[in-house]
Amino acid sequence: MLDEGLAECLNEIAKMENLSQARVAQIMDLMKLPAEAKEFLIGLQNRAEILRYAY
């Protein structure tokens, strides 16, 4: 959204997507993870595995 010029800051994204500023910051932090970590998290299959890394 920032790259496409749809929003100028994270606060605008939060408002547009009806999310808290903190949640948008968490999502942006996930983007900073190494590729291997992202692939691992994306590959989680069942609810128990996902919840294990959710908090």
Secondary structure in CASP SS format (residue, H / E / C, confidence):
PFRMAT SS
TARGET T0000
AUTHOR 0000-0000-0000
METHOD secondary structure of the structure
MODEL  1
M C 1.00
L C 1.00
D C 1.00
E C 1.00
G C 1.00
L C 1.00
A C 1.00
E C 1.00
C C 1.00
L H 1.00
N H 1.00
E H 1.00
I H 1.00
A H 1.00
K H 1.00
M H 1.00
E H 1.00
N C 1.00
L C 1.00
S C 1.00
Q H 1.00
A H 1.00
R H 1.00
V H 1.00
A H 1.00
Q H 1.00
I H 1.00
M H 1.00
D H 1.00
L H 1.00
M C 1.00
K C 1.00
L C 1.00
P C 1.00
A H 1.00
E H 1.00
A H 1.00
K H 1.00
E H 1.00
F H 1.00
L H 1.00
I H 1.00
G C 1.00
L C 1.00
Q C 1.00
N C 1.00
R H 1.00
A H 1.00
E H 1.00
I H 1.00
L H 1.00
R H 1.00
Y C 1.00
A C 1.00
Y C 1.00
END
